[in-house]
Amino acid sequence: MPFIGKQPQVGAYSKLDAITTSATATYNLTLNSGAYYPSSANHLMVSLNGVMQAPQDSFTISGATIIFASTLASTDSIDFIMALGDVLDIGTPSDGTVVTAKIQNAAVTDAKLASSLDLSGKTVTYGLASSDLPSGSVLQVVNAKDAASTSSTSGSYVDTGLTVTITPTSTTSKILVSVHTSSCLANTNANGISLRLVRGSTQIIEFEKYMGYTSPNISTSSSATFLDSPSSTSATTYKLQFKRTTGSGTVFVGDNNSEGTITLQEIAG
């Protein structure tokens, strides 16, 4: 096969031109008076003062020069330097021979991708973390609903059927809580209803008091929105609670004909 330029050698052993030592560590390499460029230090056998030298440890290569690990003296003798041939370019790989492990990480850039890709029938995944999204982005949404009616005669807060749990992805996230109850009713004129949102057992907002106090047996809906900062990545439960604020009768939240809802949105902090 013809070549343009230097003919590659495979297993061609050449003894390089003799070198006279002096007070330096760097020497030019020549073959037949022309500069010789080894592929690496591992392609040379070097004898110094009758002792074979270890490539990389005792000497290195830079272009057409050999650099010894320490400065030589004029009394030292480079007995010989044998070149063990040149490394061939691998050329063009055969079809189907380049496996994934042989492709360097980050070597495939968008510049190497076609302007139009047919990904039909493929599943596309991405490694975008929540920390990569700007502040204010919605990271996840959970929702629950309940149509049951819950009653109580207690002056202490009790649960309604509106409860939902979320696991934040970051301690810096905020949770936007939105709750709507379809019905709140007090059965006597002196009764009042209070509503509150809690995270676990901690009150985060009390948003109604004395509902129905002057209008018994009239159903009223109620809604609230609150931006909470739980500072946690553990499963966190939010729920709507109610109690009888005044009087001695029964109060009701929710009915069996329409649904109340509670929705949580994790907002990137």
N, C-alpha and C positions, 0 to 999 in steps of 0.2 A: 504493500500500500504506500503510495507516495505521500510525502508530508511537505508542507511549506514551513521553512525555518528549521529548527534543530530537530533531528531525528530522535524520537524517544528510544531509550535503552531499557531493556528488561534483563536484569541479571548481568549487566555489563560491568565487569570489575576493571577499574582503571586506577593505576598508581599515579597520584598527583605529583606535580613537580616538587623537587626538594625545597625545603625552607631553612634558611639560616636564622637561628634564634638571636635575640638581642633583649635588652631590658624592657620588654613590653609583653602584654598578654594577647594582643591582636595581630593576626597575620593574614595576608592575602592568600587565597587558594587559586592555583592555576593548573591547567592541564594543557600541555604543549604550548606554554607561554600565554594562553588565553584564560581569562577569568572563568572560574568554575563555580557554579551555583548549586550546591547540594539541596535536595528537597528538605532535609532536616539533619540534625546531628546524628540521628539514628541510622543514617545512610553512610556514615563514615567509620572506618576502623583506623584509630590513631595510636601509634606507638611513640611514647616519650621516654627517653633514657632506658629503653628496653622493657618498659612496662606499658601494657595496654590500658588506654584511658576509657573511662565510662562516659558515654554520651549523656548530655544534660547535666551530669554531676561534675565531671572534670573539664568539659568544654561545651560550648554552645555555638550555634551558627547564626550569622546575620548577613544575609545576602551572599557575597562571595568571600566572606572572611570567617575565620575560626577564632573564637575567643576562649582562651584558657581561663580556668577558675582563679589562677594566680599568675603574677608576672614571672615570666621566664628570665633566665640569664644567658649570656653568650656561651656559657659552659654547658648549657642544656643541649640535648640533641633530639630533634624530631626525627625518629628513625624512618618512618614512612607514614603516609596517609593514603588509605585505600578507599576509593569511592565505589559503592555497591550499586550503581545504576540510579536511574531516575524513576519517580512515581508517575504512572500513566494517569491521564484524565479518565474518569469512568465512562465518559461519553454520554449517550442518551440511553436511559434505562429502557428495558423492554416493557411493553404494555402489561399492566397488571402486576408489576413487580415492586412498586413503591407502596409500602404499608404505612398505616397511620403513625407508628412509632418512629418512622424515619423522617417525618415532617417536623421541623423545629417548631417549638411553641411560639405562637404569635407570628409565624411566618406567612400565614394566609391573611391578607388584609382586604379591605373593601375594594382596593384597586384591582384585585385579582378576581373579583366576582363579576358575573355578567350583569348588565343593567336590568335584565328581566329574568327572574328565577321562577320556575314552575315548581311550587311546593305542594301541589295537590296530592292528597294521600299521605302527607308527611305531618309529623307532630313537631311544632316549633316550640322550644323552651328557651328561657332567657335567665340570666343570672343577676337580674337587677334586685338589689337588696332594698329594704325599706329606707335605709339610711341614704340611698342614692336619690330618693324623691325629695322635692322641695317641701319646705314647711307649709302646712296647710293642705297637703294632699290627703285624700281619703285612702287609707290602707286596707280597711275591711269594713263590712257592714253585717250586723246580725239583727234579727228581728223575731219577735214573738207576738202572738195575739191570743185573746181570751174572750169568750162570749158569756162566761158563767157569771151569775150574780153572787156576790159575797156580802154577808150581813154581819153586823156586830153590835153589841150593846156596851162594849168596853170603852172606857175613857183612855185606854192605852192603844198605841198603834199596832195594827195587825196587818198581815199580808193580804193583798188582792191576788188575783190569778195572773197579774201582769208581772212576769219576771223573765230575765234573760241573762246569759253569761257570755263574756267575751274574754279572750286571752290576748292582751296587748303584745305587739312585737317589740316594743321599746319602752323603757322607763320614761322617756321624754314625750311619749304620745299623750294626746288628750282624747277624752271620750265624749262625743256629743250625744247626749241622751235626749230623746224625744218620746214623750208619752202622751197618749190620748185615751181617756176613759169615756165610754159612750153614755154612761148614766150614773148620776149621784143623787140619792134620794133620802130624805129624812121623813119618818112617818108621823111625827108630831110637831106641833108648832114651836116647841121650845128646844128641839134638837138641832144641832149643827154638825157639819162634817168637816174634818180637816184631812188634807192629802199631803203626802211628802214622798220624795224620792230618796232611796237609800242605796249606798254601795256597801254590800255585806250587811252590817248592822249600823253603819255610820250614816247619819242624815246628811244629805248634800243640799237639799232645798225643801222647804215647806212652802207650798205654793197656794194652798187654799185654807181658809178658816171660816167656820160658821156658815158653810153652804147649807141652804135649806132652812136656816134658822127662822125665817119669817114666812116661808112658803112651803109648808109640809105637803108631802105626796106629789110634788112637782119635780120631775126628773130633769137634771141639768148635766150637760157634758162638761168636761174640763180637759185642758191640755197644758203641757209645760215642756220647755226645752232648757237644758242646762249643759254647760261645757265643763266637764270634770277633769281633774288631773290625778289619776290614781297612783302614778309613779311606781308602776309594778309591771312585771311580765308574767304574773301568775293569773290563773283563771279568776275572774272578778265578776260577781253577780250584782246586777242592778234590779231593783223592784219597786213597785208602787205599793205604798201602805196607806191605810186610812184609820180614822178613829172617830168616835162620837165626841164632839167638843163640849157640848152642853146637853142638859136635859137627861132623861132617863129612858128614852125609847130606843128604837132600833134604827140603825142607819144602813144604807145599802150602796154598794159600788158595783157597777156593771149590771147588765140584764141578759136575758137568754135570747134576745132577738137581734142584737147588734154586737159587733166585736170592738173591744178596745185593743190598742196596739202599743208596743214599746220597741223602739229602734235605737241601736247603738252604732255609732260610726267612729272608728279609730282615725284620728287626725294626726298626721306627722307633725312632730314638734320642732 
